[in-house]
Amino acid sequence: MQIERLAPVTSSLQPSNHPYLNHAWTPQHEEVTAVDLDVIEGAIPSDIDGVYLRNTENQLHQPLGKYHPFDGDGMIHQIDFSGGTASYRNRFVRTRCFQAEQDAGRSLWGGLMDRPGTSKRPGFGAHGSLKDSSSTDIVVHAGKAISTFYQCGEGYVLDPETLEQSGVAPWVPLDGISAHPKVDDRTGELLFFNYSKHAPFMHYGVVDAAGRVTDYIPVPLPGPRLPHDMTFSENWSIVNDLPMFWDQELLERGIHAARIHEGIPSRFALIPRHGKTEDIRWFEASPTYILHFLNAYEEGDEVLMDAYFQDNPQPAPLPNEDGYGHMMAYVDEHSFLPRLHRWRFNLADGTTTEERLDDRTLEFGMIDGRVAGRKHRYVYSTTSKPGWFLFNGFVKHDLDTGKSWTLMLEDGRYASEAPFAPRVESTAEDDGYLVSFVTDENRGTSECILIDARDIEAGPVCRIALPHKISSGTHSHWADRTVLRRYG
């Protein structure tokens, strides 16, 4: 392994006992480029060609108040596979807030758990009271990677192969973009929504392969909401109005506290991809909150949608003597209880039917991106460690047969979201690999693992050493070289 270390960034972070600033969540501040990565076990297959990108929170400065893991500075970790070899690089996302705090040498913004007035200056983008750290998700659209923020952020552009950065995506509207825009590789379009505290409270938009906003329409809501994700089928984009949102009385005092609103159903807006506000079809369903959607597709008069239904959207605080119990409950899947779930929206009669697909606690699922918007057969979900925001295994579902298979990691080893990477020239939906970074608390190291998607129970076919231990992270993206070459 050959390693090039970049000049260090400025950090003022002090040691603490915060549960999400230690152990698997210890921030990583070193930026490197490493080639000819060492293989720990197995061999790097020659039939995988592309890049795996993962976004991660890495706090650089001493927090002004109570730190929440979603406050951390965004860092992109990338591993590039080509010809049976692998290289790695990681870079902080140079947001405007990142640059301002580097210049100041300290934190300038409070976080999700802090009271109004904690921040020392206004932010940028749609939610100016928070630092837009662009630390949530990353997608690749038209050959460029775009990192996003948990609230509505500006969207920052990076080269997916070199991680060179070029600032805010020029097409992002004033109200920003949500954490999870979606890319349809068949059309080259990016679909997004945003939300705000002013009417109409939500917008939906489409960006074409040339980076032009072709559609941007209001999606009127009854008031401020907290949608996090969306999905799409071939002809419909689906956004949501769920009963878990800010307490209005507290919001009027500048306090952002989310709660479940009893007696309000879930609502889903089906929007023709290039439709207008008057074309929106609303469907009601059982009350819940949904962090992440998997996919949607059309079948006759119905649009089917798979996602993770929360059985307990407002969990009680977990026991914690340091006052982090509320935060720890909201990032612990075993508190809010997400379940793999299916909705059917009947376009002919306007009704919704629902079906539970699995009663286990699962989230952060992936499909083969080549079938996004069309019928999918396989889903790859993560399992998590009770009491923590840490992934400790994977479950593959065959939705046609109802069968499932599980791979659990050794205790003390924690993975990230694992997208499907198709084998070179493969066409079958599960003919490829799951790719994930693993933080190993037992050995104080990190690695990348490849899992044969057709036999996940066999464990990794390959384990590749990373040059340093990285912080645990969540959202990731696989960009196949064939897709990147379209825009090269």
Secondary structure, DSSP 8 states (H G I E B T S, - for coil): -EEEE-------------TTSSGGG------EEEES--EEEE---TT--EEEEEEEE---S--SS---GGGS-EEEEEEEEETTEEEEEEEE---HHHHHHHHHTS-----TTS-TT-SSS--SSS-TTS-----S-EEEETTEEEE--SSSB--EEE-TTT--EEEE-TT--TT-B-S--EEETTTTEEEEEEE-SSTT-EEEEEE-TTS-EEEEEE---SS-------EE-SSEEEEEE-SEEE-HHHHTTT---EEE-TT--EEEEEEETT--GGG-EEEEE-----S-EEEEEEETTEEEEEEEEES-SS------TTS-HHHHHHT-HHHH-EEEEEEEEETTT--EEEEE---S--EEEE--GGGTTS---EEEEEEE-TTSS-EEEEEEEETTT--EEEEE--TTEEE----EEE-TT--STT-EEEEEEEEETTTTEEEEEEEETT-GGG-EEEEEE-SS-------EEEEEHHHHHTT-
